[in-house]
Amino acid sequence: MKAGQLDRRVIVQQRAAADPAYGAVSATWTTFATVWAGIHELTGREYLAARTQEAAQTVQVTIRYLPGLNASMRIIDNTRILQINGISMQGRKAWHVLQCTEFNQTAMA
């Protein structure tokens, strides 16, 4: 992949447990890295679940090799949140190709 195809600035986030003063543990997300990425929408599907219409979009994200990257992380692309489902490496630690899912929910009337 040519570097010019990495045309979006995205944030890679990891889950971090916060321990607030009142004793309950809550999950928060912190920035792991900010990188350039190439994003390609692959498929979309809609389904009904618990009277909520969900649209799932499969997205492929390509970034340069990023040590420590794992499938429990997520990608923030502007206002989109992409959950990482799988990671493959292309070349000799040159590129990561991430298979991600973006979910949009709208309540049913």
C-alpha positions as CSV (number, residue, x, y, z in Angstrom):
1,M,0.0,0.0,0.0
2,K,1.2,3.5,-0.8
3,A,1.5,6.0,2.0
4,G,-0.8,8.4,0.0
5,Q,-3.7,6.0,0.5
6,L,-3.5,6.5,4.3
7,D,-5.6,9.7,4.0
8,R,-7.5,9.8,7.3
9,R,-6.2,10.6,10.8
10,V,-7.8,8.2,13.3
11,I,-7.5,7.5,17.0
12,V,-6.8,4.0,18.4
13,Q,-8.3,3.7,21.8
14,Q,-7.9,1.1,24.5
15,R,-10.2,0.3,27.4
16,A,-9.1,1.5,30.8
17,A,-10.8,0.9,34.2
18,A,-11.5,4.0,36.1
19,D,-11.9,3.8,39.9
20,P,-14.1,6.7,40.9
21,A,-14.2,8.0,44.5
22,Y,-17.6,6.4,45.2
23,G,-16.2,2.8,44.8
24,A,-17.8,1.6,41.5
25,V,-15.5,0.7,38.7
26,S,-16.4,2.1,35.3
27,A,-14.9,1.4,31.9
28,T,-13.4,4.4,30.0
29,W,-11.5,4.6,26.8
30,T,-8.0,6.2,26.6
31,T,-6.0,7.1,23.5
32,F,-3.4,4.4,22.6
33,A,-2.2,6.1,19.4
34,T,-3.1,8.6,16.7
35,V,-2.3,7.3,13.2
36,W,-2.9,7.7,9.5
37,A,-5.3,5.2,8.0
38,G,-7.0,4.1,4.8
39,I,-10.7,3.2,5.4
40,H,-12.8,1.1,3.1
41,E,-16.5,0.2,3.7
42,L,-17.0,-3.4,2.7
43,T,-20.6,-4.5,3.5
44,G,-23.6,-3.3,5.3
45,R,-26.6,-5.1,6.9
46,E,-29.6,-4.2,8.9
47,Y,-31.5,-6.3,11.4
48,L,-34.0,-5.9,14.2
49,A,-33.0,-6.7,17.8
50,A,-35.1,-6.0,20.9
51,R,-37.3,-3.5,19.0
52,T,-34.2,-1.5,17.9
53,Q,-33.1,-1.3,14.4
54,E,-29.4,-1.8,14.1
55,A,-27.3,-1.2,11.0
56,A,-23.9,-2.9,11.0
57,Q,-21.3,-1.7,8.6
58,T,-18.1,-3.9,8.0
59,V,-15.1,-1.6,7.5
60,Q,-11.5,-2.4,6.6
61,V,-8.9,-0.1,8.1
62,T,-5.3,-0.2,7.0
63,I,-2.6,1.4,9.2
64,R,1.2,1.2,9.4
65,Y,2.4,-1.5,11.8
66,L,1.6,-0.5,15.4
67,P,3.2,-2.6,18.2
68,G,0.8,-3.5,21.0
69,L,-2.3,-3.3,18.9
70,N,-5.0,-5.9,19.8
71,A,-8.6,-6.8,19.0
72,S,-9.9,-5.4,22.3
73,M,-9.2,-1.8,21.0
74,R,-11.4,0.4,18.9
75,I,-10.9,3.0,16.2
76,I,-12.3,6.6,16.3
77,D,-12.8,8.1,12.8
78,N,-14.2,11.6,13.2
79,T,-17.5,10.7,14.9
80,R,-17.6,7.0,13.9
81,I,-16.7,4.3,16.4
82,L,-15.3,1.2,14.9
83,Q,-14.9,-2.0,17.0
84,I,-11.9,-4.1,15.9
85,N,-12.9,-7.7,15.2
86,G,-9.7,-9.0,13.7
87,I,-6.1,-8.0,12.8
88,S,-3.9,-9.3,10.1
89,M,-0.4,-8.2,9.3
90,Q,0.7,-7.5,5.7
91,G,4.3,-7.5,4.7
92,R,7.1,-7.9,7.2
93,K,5.6,-5.8,10.0
94,A,4.8,-3.1,7.5
95,W,1.0,-2.9,7.7
96,H,-2.0,-3.9,9.9
97,V,-5.3,-4.6,8.1
98,L,-8.1,-4.4,10.7
99,Q,-11.5,-5.9,10.1
100,C,-13.9,-3.6,12.1
101,T,-17.7,-3.2,12.6
102,E,-19.5,0.1,13.0
103,F,-22.9,-0.1,14.6
104,N,-25.6,2.6,14.3
105,Q,-28.8,2.2,16.5
106,T,-32.1,3.9,16.1
107,A,-35.0,3.1,18.4
108,M,-38.1,1.6,16.8
109,A,-41.4,3.6,17.0
